[in-house]
Amino acid sequence: MSLRPLYMADRKEPGRDSETAVIAKPKAKTERPPLYKVLLLNDDYTPMEFVVHVLERFFGLSHAHAFELMLTVHKKGLAVVGVFSHEVAETKVAQVMDFARRHQHPLQCTMERE
């Protein structure tokens, strides 16, 4: 009796002994890592110009786009300012929060899974 795996069906290739067949490993399926939204929250004390500066500096936005996003934060209370991998989102949040504290502004930035 042969001890071949079941998925090595009784296929015979020319010139091959059925006992020396090579078993190929199935390819592992990889998934994309989850993405995280970085959110900027409105407050009544941080100057609008400072928020625009943060958006330009840490998120690479043009002045016009940063201004529009700042107005969205101001009017709606919060806005998504970018979507990143967990590590990048975490770094952006830390950079914004540290920068705001160093300039004595209560600006809040957070992240949540998309």
All heavy atoms as an XYZ file, in Angstrom:
920
protein
N       0.854     -1.180      0.000
C       0.000      0.000      0.000
C       0.898      1.241      0.000
O       1.846      1.332      0.749
C      -0.909     -0.019      1.214
C      -1.672      1.283      1.367
S      -2.720      1.226      2.796
C      -4.256      1.316      1.970
N       0.561      2.201     -0.811
C       1.327      3.449     -0.925
C       0.855      4.451      0.125
O      -0.327      4.542      0.425
C       1.134      4.030     -2.325
O       1.744      5.284     -2.390
N       1.772      5.250      0.672
C       1.432      6.247      1.680
C       1.434      7.658      1.083
O       1.856      8.600      1.708
C       2.417      6.173      2.849
C       2.395      4.869      3.623
C       3.466      4.889      4.697
C       1.043      4.649      4.253
N       0.960      7.805     -0.136
C       0.903      9.105     -0.783
C      -0.261      9.914     -0.236
O      -1.299      9.359      0.112
C       0.699      8.955     -2.287
C       1.903      8.392     -2.977
C       1.683      8.348     -4.445
N       0.470      7.561     -4.721
C      -0.136      7.525     -5.884
N       0.317      8.222     -6.878
N      -1.193      6.808     -6.076
N      -0.108     11.270     -0.153
C      -1.246     12.106      0.250
C      -2.387     11.970     -0.749
O      -2.169     11.711     -1.931
C      -0.674     13.520      0.221
C       0.796     13.349      0.301
C       1.092     12.034     -0.342
N      -3.604     12.185     -0.279
C      -4.778     12.035     -1.133
C      -4.782     12.990     -2.311
O      -5.249     12.655     -3.381
C      -6.052     12.238     -0.302
C      -6.329     11.164      0.751
C      -7.551     11.550      1.560
C      -6.531      9.820      0.083
N      -4.271     14.227     -2.130
C      -4.343     15.189     -3.219
C      -3.312     14.909     -4.299
O      -3.282     15.565     -5.313
C      -4.202     16.626     -2.703
C      -2.917     16.925     -1.980
C      -1.775     17.306     -2.667
C      -2.865     16.821     -0.603
C      -0.615     17.567     -1.988
C      -1.699     17.084      0.074
C      -0.568     17.451     -0.615
O       0.573     17.722      0.050
N      -2.457     13.917     -4.114
C      -1.520     13.521     -5.158
C      -2.183     12.406     -5.967
O      -1.726     11.282     -5.982
C      -0.197     13.032     -4.555
C       0.598     14.079     -3.816
S       1.191     15.362     -4.903
C       2.244     14.438     -5.978
N      -3.254     12.723     -6.600
C      -4.075     11.755     -7.312
C      -3.213     10.793     -8.116
O      -2.014     10.979     -8.256
C      -5.055     12.486     -8.212
N      -3.836      9.819     -8.648
C      -3.110      8.794     -9.382
C      -2.647      9.291    -10.742
O      -2.824      8.623    -11.749
C      -3.991      7.551     -9.535
C      -4.178      6.843     -8.210
O      -3.225      6.805     -7.417
O      -5.283      6.338     -7.991
N      -2.057     10.452    -10.753
C      -1.513     10.977    -12.010
C      -0.100     10.454    -12.153
O       0.697     10.555    -11.225
C      -1.471     12.505    -11.998
C      -2.827     13.138    -11.983
C      -2.719     14.624    -11.990
N      -2.181     15.037    -10.673
C      -1.451     16.113    -10.458
N      -1.144     16.905    -11.436
N      -1.012     16.413     -9.262
N       0.210      9.957    -13.285
C       1.577      9.527    -13.550
C       2.131     10.401    -14.648
O       1.529     10.565    -15.690
C       1.612      8.052    -13.980
C       1.487      7.103    -12.832
C       2.020      5.770    -13.233
C       2.177      4.934    -11.995
N       3.090      3.857    -12.188
N       3.268     10.968    -14.339
C       3.961     11.753    -15.348
C       4.994     10.854    -15.999
O       5.609     10.012    -15.330
C       4.626     12.962    -14.704
C       3.636     13.939    -14.132
C       4.337     15.105    -13.472
O       5.510     15.371    -13.775
O       3.689     15.742    -12.628
N       5.222     11.045    -17.286
C       6.207     10.201    -17.969
C       7.573     10.351    -17.321
O       8.021     11.449    -17.004
C       6.233     10.754    -19.398
C       5.029     11.623    -19.528
C       4.594     11.993    -18.154
N       8.220      9.252    -17.054
C       9.567      9.279    -16.500
C       9.620      9.498    -15.004
O      10.682      9.685    -14.447
N       8.493      9.511    -14.320
C       8.471      9.726    -12.856
C       7.934      8.499    -12.163
O       6.915      7.938    -12.545
C       7.558     10.897    -12.509
C       8.249     12.192    -12.609
C       7.548     13.127    -11.709
N       8.569     14.088    -11.314
C       8.408     15.033    -10.474
N       7.265     15.182     -9.878
N       9.361     15.840    -10.171
N       8.594      8.155    -11.109
C       8.118      7.081    -10.260
C       7.039      7.671     -9.354
O       7.219      8.756     -8.808
C       9.274      6.538     -9.436
C       8.872      5.342     -8.584
O       7.682      5.008     -8.526
O       9.783      4.773     -7.981
N       5.949      7.010     -9.161
C       4.851      7.556     -8.371
C       5.228      7.748     -6.909
O       4.588      8.488     -6.198
C       3.615      6.667     -8.485
O       3.907      5.402     -7.920
N       6.272      7.127     -6.417
C       6.684      7.261     -5.023
C       7.603      8.460     -4.790
O       7.908      8.796     -3.663
C       7.378      5.977     -4.557
C       6.504      4.748     -4.610
C       5.292      4.852     -3.705
O       5.427      5.365     -2.577
O       4.201      4.439     -4.127
N       8.068      9.133     -5.820
C       9.011     10.248     -5.646
C       8.419     11.580     -6.089
O       9.138     12.488     -6.439
C      10.310      9.982     -6.444
O       9.974      9.845     -7.820
C      11.028      8.753     -5.924
N       7.132     11.714     -6.071
C       6.485     12.956     -6.486
C       6.790     14.074     -5.486
O       6.885     13.849     -4.290
C       4.979     12.767     -6.594
N       6.968     15.282     -5.980
C       7.239     16.449     -5.138
C       5.917     17.077     -4.736
O       5.050     17.310     -5.559
C       8.108     17.472     -5.903
C       8.334     18.715     -5.056
C       9.418     16.834     -6.306
N       5.784     17.374     -3.449
C       4.558     17.988     -2.943
C       4.796     19.490     -2.842
O       5.727     19.927     -2.162
C       4.174     17.421     -1.564
C       3.943     15.919     -1.676
C       2.948     18.128     -1.016
C       3.748     15.233     -0.336
N       3.974     20.256     -3.527
C       4.096     21.724     -3.490
C       3.261     22.270     -2.345
O       2.133     21.830     -2.117
C       3.634     22.322     -4.804
N       3.838     23.226     -1.618
C       3.098     23.862     -0.530
C       2.098     24.846     -1.115
O       2.412     25.561     -2.069
C       4.046     24.614      0.393
C       4.947     23.728      1.191
C       5.795     24.536      2.135
C       6.701     23.643      2.946
N       7.532     24.422      3.872
N       0.889     24.909     -0.561
C      -0.080     25.897     -1.065
C       0.400     27.308     -0.713
O       1.040     27.527      0.312
C      -1.366     25.560     -0.318
C      -0.925     24.795      0.881
C       0.361     24.105      0.511
N       0.129     28.230     -1.603
C       0.528     29.621     -1.365
C      -0.313     30.212     -0.244
O      -1.526     30.043     -0.203
C       0.354     30.464     -2.629
C       1.329     30.109     -3.711
C       1.191     31.040     -4.885
C       2.186     30.687     -5.962
N       2.078     31.555     -7.120
N       0.355     30.925      0.654
C      -0.357     31.570      1.756
C      -1.066     32.819      1.239
O      -0.500     33.572      0.458
C       0.626     31.943      2.856
N      -2.278     33.001      1.681
C      -3.025     34.199      1.281
C      -2.690     35.315      2.260
O      -2.802     35.137      3.466
C      -4.524     33.938      1.295
C      -4.965     32.985      0.217
C      -6.470     32.829      0.220
C      -6.899     31.871     -0.881
N      -8.344     31.698     -0.903
N      -2.266     36.432      1.730
C      -1.957     37.570      2.589
C      -3.088     38.587      2.504
O      -3.679     38.781      1.452
C      -0.633     38.244      2.182
O      -0.728     38.625      0.807
C       0.539     37.303      2.356
N      -3.361     39.202      3.624
C      -4.397     40.224      3.670
C      -3.750     41.586      3.837
O      -2.695     41.707      4.439
C      -5.335     39.982      4.859
C      -6.164     38.748      4.726
C      -7.119     38.572      5.900
O      -7.316     39.530      6.666
O      -7.648     37.470      6.049
N      -4.410     42.585      3.307
C      -3.928     43.951      3.506
C      -4.147     44.330      4.962
O      -5.149     43.954      5.554
C      -4.687     44.924      2.617
C      -4.340     44.780      1.149
C      -5.057     45.865      0.351
N      -4.664     45.790     -1.020
C      -3.771     46.607     -1.585
N      -3.214     47.553     -0.867
N      -3.455     46.485     -2.847
N      -3.207     45.084      5.524
C      -3.409     45.498      6.917
C      -4.584     46.476      7.008
O      -4.877     47.193      6.046
C      -2.096     46.191      7.286
C      -1.476     46.562      5.990
C      -1.964     45.571      4.978
N      -5.248     46.516      8.142
C      -6.379     47.444      8.282
C      -5.887     48.888      8.236
O      -4.759     49.189      8.618
C      -6.959     47.112      9.656
C      -5.860     46.427     10.383
C      -5.025     45.732      9.352
N      -6.741     49.765      7.747
C      -6.405     51.184      7.663
C      -7.105     51.933      8.788
O      -8.142     51.503      9.296
C      -6.814     51.742      6.302
C      -6.068     51.138      5.113
C      -6.629     51.694      3.812
C      -4.578     51.395      5.209
N      -6.517     53.065      9.130
C      -7.039     53.886     10.225
C      -7.220     55.326      9.763
O      -6.361     55.877      9.086
C      -6.078     53.839     11.424
C      -6.076     52.493     12.075
C      -5.350     51.437     11.538
C      -6.838     52.258     13.216
C      -5.372     50.184     12.119
C      -6.864     51.005     13.809
C      -6.128     49.973     13.255
O      -6.155     48.727     13.831
N      -8.370     55.902     10.153
C      -8.655     57.302      9.846
C      -8.050     58.168     10.939
O      -8.198     57.860     12.123
C     -10.163     57.556      9.800
C     -10.892     56.769      8.742
C     -12.363     57.105      8.720
C     -13.081     56.410      9.854
N     -14.533     56.501      9.772
N      -7.377     59.232     10.533
C      -6.875     60.218     11.487
C      -7.885     61.358     11.488
O      -8.223     61.911     10.442
C      -5.468     60.718     11.111
C      -5.023     61.826     12.050
C      -4.479     59.557     11.152
N      -8.389     61.676     12.682
C      -9.434     62.689     12.835
C      -8.898     63.888     13.599
O      -8.181     63.733     14.592
C     -10.614     62.108     13.610
C     -11.229     60.837     13.019
C     -11.965     60.071     14.087
C     -12.144     61.197     11.890
N      -9.267     65.060     13.135
C      -8.933     66.302     13.835
C     -10.234     66.814     14.447
O     -11.268     66.867     13.768
C      -8.370     67.312     12.834
C      -7.400     68.340     13.352
C      -6.235     67.685     14.070
C      -6.861     69.167     12.203
N     -10.184     67.168     15.736
C     -11.385     67.598     16.454
C     -11.381     69.101     16.684
O     -10.330     69.700     16.931
C     -11.468     66.875     17.803
C     -11.353     65.351     17.752
C     -11.309     64.773     19.149
C     -12.488     64.759     16.961
N     -12.546     69.693     16.635
C     -12.687     71.128     16.841
C     -12.616     71.474     18.325
O     -12.993     70.686     19.186
C     -14.023     71.612     16.270
C     -14.148     73.110     16.295
O     -13.219     73.820     15.965
N     -15.307     73.602     16.701
N     -12.100     72.657     18.612
C     -12.173     73.218     19.966
C     -12.360     74.726     19.812
O     -12.238     75.262     18.722
C     -10.914     72.879     20.781
C      -9.665     73.500     20.226
O      -9.489     74.732     20.360
O      -8.843     72.767     19.642
N     -12.656     75.396     20.899
C     -12.948     76.830     20.830
C     -11.729     77.714     21.042
O     -11.858     78.931     21.105
C     -14.011     77.185     21.875
C     -15.347     76.538     21.563
O     -15.621     76.305     20.375
O     -16.108     76.269     22.511
N     -10.547     77.106     21.174
C      -9.371     77.900     21.532
C      -8.232     77.880     20.518
O      -7.492     78.863     20.412
C      -8.836     77.425     22.891
C      -9.893     77.498     23.957
C     -10.567     76.359     24.363
C     -10.252     78.715     24.534
C     -11.563     76.427     25.325
C     -11.235     78.800     25.498
C     -11.886     77.648     25.885
O     -12.874     77.720     26.844
N      -8.064     76.811     19.791
C      -6.959     76.722     18.828
C      -7.244     77.632     17.639
O      -8.299     77.522     17.013
C      -6.777     75.270     18.344
O      -6.595     74.430     19.475
C      -5.574     75.155     17.420
N      -6.314     78.521     17.299
C      -6.526     79.419     16.158
C      -6.630     78.653     14.831
O      -5.958     77.634     14.642
C      -5.275     80.301     16.145
C      -4.672     80.163     17.498
C      -5.061     78.801     17.992
N      -7.474     79.129     13.962
C      -7.680     78.488     12.658
C      -6.373     78.421     11.868
O      -6.116     77.441     11.176
C      -8.752     79.232     11.870
C     -10.132     79.099     12.447
S     -11.316     80.021     11.453
C     -12.835     79.611     12.257
N      -5.569     79.457     11.965
C      -4.296     79.492     11.225
C      -3.367     78.369     11.695
O      -2.620     77.790     10.904
C      -3.589     80.840     11.403
C      -4.356     82.027     10.863
C      -5.449     82.525     11.822
O      -5.382     82.241     13.045
O      -6.391     83.179     11.332
N      -3.408     78.081     12.989
C      -2.580     77.008     13.527
C      -3.030     75.663     12.962
O      -2.198     74.821     12.582
C      -2.645     76.983     15.059
C      -1.747     75.955     15.672
C      -0.385     76.200     15.801
C      -2.249     74.736     16.113
C       0.456     75.244     16.363
C      -1.421     73.785     16.671
C      -0.062     74.040     16.800
N      -4.332     75.433     12.868
C      -4.870     74.192     12.319
C      -4.455     74.040     10.858
O      -4.024     72.959     10.426
C      -6.404     74.123     12.471
C      -6.968     72.880     11.781
C      -6.800     74.157     13.940
N      -4.521     75.120     10.098
C      -4.094     75.085      8.695
C      -2.615     74.714      8.622
O      -2.208     73.875      7.812
C      -4.372     76.437      7.988
C      -3.718     76.481      6.616
C      -5.871     76.678      7.876
N      -1.810     75.315      9.480
C      -0.379     75.022      9.506
C      -0.123     73.538      9.817
O       0.713     72.895      9.172
C       0.330     75.914     10.536
C       1.789     75.647     10.643
N       2.685     75.969      9.648
C       2.516     75.051     11.630
C       3.901     75.591     10.017
N       3.817     75.038     11.215
N      -0.850     72.977     10.783
C      -0.713     71.563     11.140
C      -1.056     70.678      9.943
O      -0.338     69.715      9.638
C      -1.616     71.218     12.353
C      -1.815     69.716     12.506
C      -1.039     71.812     13.626
N      -2.140     70.989      9.258
C      -2.561     70.184      8.107
C      -1.533     70.236      6.974
O      -1.280     69.225      6.311
C      -3.933     70.645      7.618
C      -5.089     70.356      8.586
C      -6.352     71.079      8.148
C      -5.324     68.858      8.701
N      -0.948     71.391      6.763
C       0.084     71.521      5.727
C       1.354     70.768      6.132
O       1.937     70.037      5.326
C       0.426     72.994      5.490
C      -0.683     73.780      4.850
C      -0.400     75.284      4.823
O       0.490     75.769      5.569
O      -1.084     75.966      4.045
N       1.769     70.957      7.368
C       3.048     70.411      7.841
C       3.034     68.890      8.009
O       3.947     68.205      7.564
C       3.423     71.065      9.165
C       4.715     70.547      9.745
C       5.114     71.320     10.955
N       6.342     70.775     11.517
C       7.101     71.418     12.367
N       6.779     72.633     12.752
N       8.183     70.858     12.839
N       2.007     68.351      8.662
C       2.005     66.927      8.991
C       1.251     66.040      8.003
O       1.439     64.828      7.998
C       1.458     66.715     10.399
C       2.310     67.341     11.456
C       1.903     68.506     12.093
C       3.540     66.809     11.784
C       2.692     69.100     13.058
C       4.339     67.397     12.746
C       3.928     68.549     13.388
N       0.402     66.646      7.174
C      -0.367     65.844      6.235
C      -0.080     66.205      4.779
O      -0.685     65.650      3.871
C      -1.861     65.955      6.556
C      -2.181     65.415      7.923
C      -2.258     66.259      9.019
C      -2.356     64.061      8.124
C      -2.511     65.774     10.291
C      -2.614     63.551      9.393
C      -2.693     64.415     10.475
N       0.822     67.155      4.561
C       1.257     67.495      3.210
C       0.186     68.096      2.320
O       0.245     67.959      1.111
N      -0.786     68.760      2.924
C      -1.873     69.349      2.140
C      -1.481     70.721      1.615
O      -0.693     71.435      2.240
C      -3.131     69.474      3.005
C      -3.677     68.175      3.617
C      -4.894     68.464      4.472
C      -4.003     67.163      2.543
N      -2.061     71.083      0.478
C      -1.858     72.432     -0.047
C      -2.570     73.414      0.882
O      -3.443     73.017      1.675
C      -2.451     72.546     -1.451
O      -3.870     72.447     -1.392
N      -2.225     74.675      0.779
C      -2.847     75.679      1.643
C      -4.367     75.714      1.430
O      -5.133     75.765      2.397
C      -2.246     77.067      1.388
C      -2.782     78.105      2.320
N      -2.400     78.179      3.642
C      -3.712     79.083      2.129
C      -3.056     79.171      4.224
N      -3.856     79.736      3.330
N      -4.798     75.647      0.169
C      -6.233     75.706     -0.129
C      -6.977     74.495      0.455
O      -8.045     74.635      1.061
C      -6.457     75.782     -1.630
N      -6.400     73.316      0.284
C      -7.048     72.106      0.796
C      -7.046     72.114      2.328
O      -8.039     71.736      2.971
C      -6.350     70.862      0.263
C      -7.086     69.593      0.536
N      -6.516     68.369      0.405
C      -8.361     69.353      0.953
C      -7.389     67.431      0.732
N      -8.513     68.007      1.068
N      -5.936     72.544      2.929
C      -5.845     72.629      4.394
C      -6.878     73.608      4.939
O      -7.515     73.353      5.963
C      -4.438     73.047      4.804
N      -7.070     74.720      4.240
C      -8.047     75.723      4.665
C      -9.464     75.148      4.615
O     -10.253     75.317      5.544
C      -7.936     76.988      3.800
C      -8.752     78.129      4.313
C      -8.275     78.934      5.333
C     -10.005     78.398      3.785
C      -9.038     79.991      5.824
C     -10.776     79.452      4.263
C     -10.289     80.252      5.282
N      -9.782     74.432      3.528
C     -11.104     73.804      3.398
C     -11.349     72.785      4.506
O     -12.431     72.740      5.106
C     -11.223     73.085      2.046
C     -11.490     73.985      0.871
C     -11.628     73.175     -0.407
O     -12.244     72.082     -0.366
O     -11.117     73.633     -1.440
N     -10.344     71.972      4.780
C     -10.468     70.959      5.819
C     -10.605     71.588      7.203
O     -11.382     71.117      8.040
C      -9.253     70.030      5.768
C      -9.448     68.587      6.179
C     -10.696     67.964      5.587
C      -8.233     67.781      5.777
N      -9.877     72.662      7.435
C      -9.983     73.384      8.703
C     -11.412     73.898      8.891
O     -11.982     73.818      9.979
C      -8.987     74.543      8.739
C      -9.082     75.446      9.959
S     -10.311     76.775      9.848
C      -9.729     77.717      8.457
N     -12.016     74.427      7.830
C     -13.401     74.910      7.914
C     -14.365     73.761      8.192
O     -15.336     73.926      8.946
C     -13.799     75.644      6.640
C     -13.182     77.029      6.453
C     -13.608     77.624      5.115
C     -13.558     77.963      7.594
N     -14.106     72.591      7.621
C     -14.939     71.418      7.890
C     -14.856     71.048      9.370
O     -15.873     70.779     10.011
C     -14.509     70.220      7.021
O     -14.615     70.586      5.645
C     -15.363     68.992      7.284
N     -13.641     71.031      9.907
C     -13.457     70.744     11.337
C     -14.213     71.774     12.165
O     -14.912     71.433     13.119
C     -11.950     70.743     11.715
C     -11.772     70.658     13.220
C     -11.223     69.613     11.015
N     -14.087     73.036     11.791
C     -14.724     74.129     12.532
C     -16.252     74.024     12.510
O     -16.915     74.192     13.536
C     -14.270     75.463     11.944
C     -14.836     76.655     12.644
N     -14.490     76.995     13.926
C     -15.750     77.576     12.228
C     -15.157     78.082     14.273
N     -15.932     78.456     13.274
N     -16.806     73.715     11.339
C     -18.262     73.682     11.190
C     -18.899     72.381     11.670
O     -19.984     72.401     12.253
C     -18.635     73.905      9.720
C     -18.338     75.310      9.238
C     -18.647     75.450      7.760
C     -18.284     76.843      7.248
N     -18.487     76.954      5.795
N     -18.250     71.244     11.411
C     -18.851     69.947     11.737
C     -18.339     69.338     13.040
O     -18.870     68.326     13.488
C     -18.621     68.966     10.586
C     -19.346     69.394      9.318
C     -19.281     68.336      8.270
C     -20.095     68.773      7.059
N     -20.118     67.761      6.024
N     -17.294     69.917     13.600
C     -16.774     69.403     14.861
C     -15.600     68.455     14.721
O     -14.835     68.276     15.645
N     -15.483     67.827     13.547
C     -14.346     66.953     13.280
C     -14.271     66.680     11.789
O     -15.232     66.904     11.059
C     -14.441     65.630     14.058
C     -15.590     64.683     13.748
C     -15.156     63.642     12.736
C     -16.025     63.988     15.009
N     -13.120     66.182     11.357
C     -12.941     65.807      9.956
C     -11.851     64.765      9.855
O     -10.903     64.748     10.645
C     -12.589     67.021      9.100
N     -11.989     63.885      8.873
C     -10.942     62.915      8.568
C      -9.878     63.651      7.773
O     -10.168     64.249      6.735
C     -11.496     61.727      7.749
C     -10.376     60.787      7.335
C     -12.565     60.997      8.528
N      -8.650     63.630      8.275
C      -7.568     64.350      7.601
C      -6.625     63.417      6.861
O      -5.727     63.871      6.153
C      -6.787     65.252      8.584
C      -7.696     66.351      9.108
C      -6.201     64.467      9.729
N      -6.831     62.112      7.002
C      -6.022     61.147      6.269
C      -6.360     59.735      6.689
O      -6.951     59.512      7.743
N      -5.985     58.776      5.840
C      -6.194     57.359      6.119
C      -4.853     56.665      5.922
O      -4.238     56.783      4.855
C      -7.274     56.753      5.193
C      -7.455     55.276      5.477
C      -8.594     57.496      5.347
N      -4.409     55.934      6.949
C      -3.064     55.368      6.944
C      -3.058     53.993      7.599
O      -4.027     53.587      8.235
C      -2.120     56.281      7.747
C      -2.142     57.719      7.330
C      -2.925     58.639      8.017
C      -1.394     58.165      6.258
C      -2.953     59.971      7.651
C      -1.413     59.488      5.881
C      -2.191     60.401      6.566
N      -1.913     53.322      7.501
C      -1.718     52.091      8.262
C      -1.684     52.461      9.745
O      -1.531     53.637     10.096
C      -0.398     51.426      7.859
O       0.694     52.219      8.287
N      -1.785     51.468     10.607
C      -1.837     51.729     12.044
C      -0.619     52.516     12.530
O      -0.753     53.507     13.247
C      -1.954     50.411     12.821
C      -2.135     50.613     14.284
N      -1.078     50.694     15.157
C      -3.250     50.778     15.028
C      -1.523     50.885     16.373
N      -2.854     50.936     16.331
N       0.568     52.097     12.126
C       1.796     52.735     12.597
C       1.895     54.184     12.137
O       2.270     55.066     12.908
C       3.024     51.954     12.133
C       3.174     50.589     12.757
C       2.266     49.521     12.149
O       1.696     49.761     11.053
O       2.105     48.464     12.785
N       1.555     54.425     10.887
C       1.636     55.786     10.347
C       0.589     56.670     11.017
O       0.884     57.797     11.421
C       1.475     55.792      8.809
C       1.393     57.209      8.271
C       2.632     55.030      8.151
N      -0.631     56.160     11.167
C      -1.697     56.941     11.819
C      -1.300     57.283     13.247
O      -1.475     58.423     13.697
C      -3.008     56.161     11.800
N      -0.756     56.314     13.956
C      -0.335     56.525     15.337
C       0.749     57.609     15.418
O       0.719     58.472     16.299
C       0.201     55.201     15.881
C       0.214     55.063     17.354
C       0.536     53.623     17.748
O       1.519     53.052     17.247
O      -0.230     53.098     18.577
N       1.669     57.566     14.484
C       2.750     58.568     14.442
C       2.197     59.954     14.154
O       2.590     60.931     14.803
C       3.798     58.177     13.380
O       4.332     56.893     13.715
C       4.917     59.191     13.295
N       1.289     60.055     13.185
C       0.696     61.356     12.841
C      -0.039     61.950     14.041
O       0.106     63.137     14.332
C      -0.277     61.224     11.661
C       0.344     60.752     10.366
C       0.915     61.868      9.600
C       1.389     61.371      8.236
N       2.221     62.347      7.578
N      -0.821     61.134     14.733
C      -1.563     61.606     15.908
C      -0.588     62.116     16.965
O      -0.777     63.213     17.522
C      -2.473     60.490     16.486
C      -3.021     60.872     17.851
C      -3.610     60.185     15.516
N       0.448     61.349     17.224
C       1.437     61.752     18.230
C       2.131     63.049     17.834
O       2.334     63.936     18.678
C       2.462     60.636     18.421
N       2.492     63.186     16.557
C       3.161     64.407     16.092
C       2.264     65.632     16.261
O       2.710     66.677     16.734
C       3.559     64.269     14.614
C       4.699     63.331     14.372
C       4.945     63.107     12.884
O       4.018     63.164     12.059
N       6.188     62.850     12.533
N       1.010     65.512     15.853
C       0.073     66.632     15.950
C      -0.159     67.013     17.408
O      -0.104     68.202     17.764
C      -1.270     66.306     15.248
C      -2.321     67.349     15.560
C      -1.063     66.182     13.743
N      -0.391     66.011     18.252
C      -0.655     66.288     19.669
C       0.562     66.928     20.337
O       0.414     67.894     21.093
C      -1.034     64.989     20.398
C      -2.335     64.374     19.914
S      -3.774     65.368     20.298
C      -3.848     65.115     22.052
N       1.747     66.442     20.052
C       2.967     66.996     20.629
C       3.186     68.432     20.155
O       3.506     69.325     20.950
C       4.164     66.117     20.251
C       5.455     66.624     20.855
O       5.505     66.801     22.088
O       6.417     66.856     20.087
N       2.990     68.668     18.862
C       3.172     70.002     18.287
C       2.183     70.996     18.907
O       2.547     72.121     19.263
C       2.990     69.930     16.766
C       3.357     71.172     16.030
C       4.679     71.574     15.916
C       2.374     71.942     15.421
C       5.023     72.719     15.215
C       2.703     73.088     14.720
C       4.031     73.483     14.608
N       0.938     70.576     19.065
C      -0.088     71.441     19.660
C       0.261     71.769     21.112
O       0.154     72.933     21.537
C      -1.458     70.766     19.581
N       0.696     70.766     21.869
C       1.055     71.009     23.277
C       2.248     71.963     23.399
O       2.254     72.844     24.256
C       1.406     69.705     23.995
C       0.296     68.718     24.149
C      -0.909     69.252     24.938
N      -2.099     68.493     24.614
C      -3.015     68.856     23.709
N      -2.899     69.957     23.033
N      -4.072     68.112     23.483
N       3.243     71.755     22.526
C       4.424     72.632     22.571
C       4.063     74.076     22.267
O       4.737     74.988     22.716
C       5.505     72.143     21.599
C       6.272     70.953     22.160
C       7.479     70.600     21.326
N       7.055     69.879     20.135
C       7.432     70.175     18.897
N       8.237     71.176     18.651
N       7.011     69.453     17.883
N       2.985     74.278     21.501
C       2.532     75.635     21.175
C       1.356     76.060     22.057
O       0.680     77.045     21.758
C       2.183     75.728     19.685
C       3.399     75.679     18.818
N       3.975     74.502     18.396
C       4.174     76.678     18.332
C       5.036     74.772     17.664
N       5.183     76.089     17.611
N       1.102     75.276     23.089
C       0.082     75.569     24.095
C      -1.334     75.715     23.516
O      -2.080     76.632     23.871
C       0.477     76.804     24.906
C       1.800     76.606     25.623
C       2.243     77.829     26.390
O       1.725     78.923     26.200
N       3.214     77.646     27.263
N      -1.664     74.788     22.623
C      -3.020     74.740     22.055
C      -3.666     73.417     22.441
O      -3.000     72.384     22.476
C      -2.978     74.865     20.529
C      -2.477     76.184     20.052
N      -3.100     77.375     20.348
C      -1.394     76.503     19.301
C      -2.427     78.371     19.789
N      -1.382     77.873     19.152
N      -4.967     73.431     22.711
C      -5.657     72.200     23.116
C      -6.153     71.343     21.943
O      -7.040     70.508     22.118
C      -6.840     72.736     23.928
C      -7.155     74.041     23.291
C      -5.813     74.611     22.877
N      -5.586     71.525     20.778
C      -6.007     70.785     19.585
C      -5.952     69.280     19.850
O      -4.978     68.772     20.389
C      -5.093     71.128     18.406
C      -5.429     70.487     17.054
C      -6.791     70.969     16.560
C      -4.348     70.817     16.040
N      -7.017     68.578     19.465
C      -7.099     67.130     19.666
C      -7.081     66.412     18.325
O      -7.735     66.828     17.364
C      -8.395     66.765     20.406
C      -8.458     67.271     21.824
C      -7.456     66.567     22.699
O      -7.436     65.347     22.774
N      -6.611     67.335     23.375
N      -6.323     65.342     18.282
C      -6.219     64.506     17.091
C      -6.334     63.064     17.563
O      -5.758     62.707     18.586
C      -4.867     64.762     16.417
S      -4.661     63.940     14.836
N      -7.080     62.257     16.839
C      -7.277     60.873     17.227
C      -7.330     59.997     15.983
O      -7.312     60.495     14.860
C      -8.561     60.724     18.078
O      -8.631     59.407     18.588
C      -9.809     61.041     17.278
N      -7.419     58.693     16.195
C      -7.514     57.767     15.073
C      -8.544     56.692     15.391
O      -8.812     56.397     16.555
C      -6.154     57.125     14.786
C      -5.580     56.321     15.927
S      -3.895     55.775     15.604
C      -4.194     54.104     15.087
N      -9.147     56.148     14.323
C     -10.080     55.042     14.498
C      -9.992     54.152     13.268
O      -9.644     54.608     12.180
C     -11.512     55.526     14.724
C     -12.144     56.235     13.575
C     -13.561     56.713     13.873
O     -13.822     57.160     14.991
O     -14.390     56.633     12.954
N     -10.282     52.888     13.475
C     -10.215     51.913     12.377
C     -11.252     52.259     11.324
O     -12.379     52.618     11.626
C     -10.457     50.516     12.921
C     -10.088     49.449     11.938
C     -10.085     48.116     12.600
N      -9.764     47.106     11.598
C      -9.353     45.913     11.880
N      -9.212     45.554     13.137
N      -9.081     45.047     10.932
N     -10.830     52.146     10.078
C     -11.734     52.492      8.962
C     -12.781     51.420      8.762
O     -12.578     50.260      8.961
C     -10.924     52.672      7.675
C     -11.759     53.195      6.552
C     -10.943     53.549      5.332
O     -10.097     52.754      4.929
O     -11.150     54.635      4.808
